[in-house]
């Protein structure tokens, strides 16, 4: 009986800690200087959430959407179902089908895990609403897009910077638990997701350079 009570208290503490860590991360205020001469994209930038769990679910992309929005870009986040690949793919397909019917267009940003999930569907469906795909990857991640067959829409990988920093102990602990609850996937690091102060601005600027290129591409299409 005492053991069950201990386990119950332990679970309550872990869940409370995870909720607090997510809320703390989502409420963080970012300070940075704006980069000059940012040509704006014609189409909106759409971030796609990767696999989530109770240990990592709020503000999936951390600084990146804020950084781009502060530079004048129209930025949105598509919150897909948390974990099951089949459900995530189906929901994403439904979203893309609807947006294509409405003749809308987006520059998609996703992580390597999501690209692995969606690559086959994107190649076969070729949704007209997707103007480009940008993969944000760990610095040492293996290539996802391979082979001689070209990707069906403009594609580029943004490889983030290497760092040994893991962030606060709460972030490190809860993200380790997040990995534990998604054992069949190789998840991106917290630095790749824009959560580590040491490299968050440098990685944001790498993404900004990619978006600037997309803006030039949009301008050439008009």
C-alpha angles and dihedrals in degrees: 000000000000090000092053091050090050091050091048092051090047093052092048091051093048093048092046090049091050093050091048092048092052093047092047092051094046093051096050116127118222125212122195142136118255120247114236129237100027110172107211124233121245091221128052122260111240121196116203119211116234127214112320138188136179087275094057117019113113124081092000095187097040111192101005102081091043092049093051094042091052088055090058102263122138102241131183136171124220108211106208125189112291108249126338108100096211093053092044092052093048093049091048092049091051091050093049092047092052094047092048091053089052090050093238125149135207142182102229122216119190141151127254093261092057092044089056088052097046105031097093092047093048091050094049100038099037093195111215092216092068112088095176144349124224121190118204106205142177112263092250100034119134118250114269099188106062141154134052096286108099120235110260094239134029107293137185137166122225107204110204125221125273117252138163092206115113100184126231120350090249092054092045093048097045094045090051087053089047089055090047091057093049100047098153095063137064103232125202118255121259089249090057088053091054097253102119118086094208094067107010095104095044091050090046090055091051089055090046090056089054091050090049088056090050090052090054089049091052091050092054090053095055 
